[in-house]
Amino acid sequence: MRVAVVQLDGAADLPLPHYATDGAAGMDVYAAVDQTLTIPPHGIVMVPTGLCIAVPSGFECQVRSRSGLAAKHGVFALNAPGTIDSDYRGEIQIILANFSANPFVVERGMRIAQLVIAKHERITWERVDVLTETNRGAGGFGSTGIMATENIEGQ
C-alpha cells in the first residue's frame, strides 16, 4: 500500500517513518522539535513530527508507544493507540506523557512513537431489545480471573 506523505518545512532532514525490522508492524516516527523539549515528571507535551499524511479510506493510522521509552523511561504516547483518520491532513503530533519521577528530554530526531496502518470497518447500529446470550454474559473487569488455572475449560 502506498501512503502519501508531506514533510513540512524544517523536517526534511529527518527520516520518514520506517520499519526497523522485517517483522515490525509499527514504523518509528521522529521528533521534529527545533530545540530540546523537556517533559517534566508527570507532565504531558505535544511533540511535532513534521509529517502530514493521507491515509487511504477504510484505514486508520494508529499512534502507539515505543516499548523502550515506556520500559526504560516511563514515557508513553498518552492516548495510545491514538487514531489518525483518513480525512485528517494536518501535522501528526504525538502526545507524550512522562509517568516517571525524572524529567525526560526529547531531542530532534529522537524516535518517539510508532505508527501502524490498520484496516477498519464502518458499521450501522441495529437497535434490538435483547442481545444473544453467551457463557460470559455481562461479566467483565476481571470476571475471568487472573491466574493461569482460573477459567480453563474442562477444570
Buried (B, 14 or more C-beta within 10 A) or exposed (E): EEEEEEBEEEBEEBEEBEEEEEEEEBBBBBBBBEEEBEBEEEEEBEBBBBBBBBBEEEBBBBBBBBEEBBEEBBBBBBEBBBBBEBEBEEBBBBBBBBBBEEEBEBEBEBBBBBBBBEEEEEEEEEEEEEEEEEEEEEEEEEEEEEEEEEEEEEE
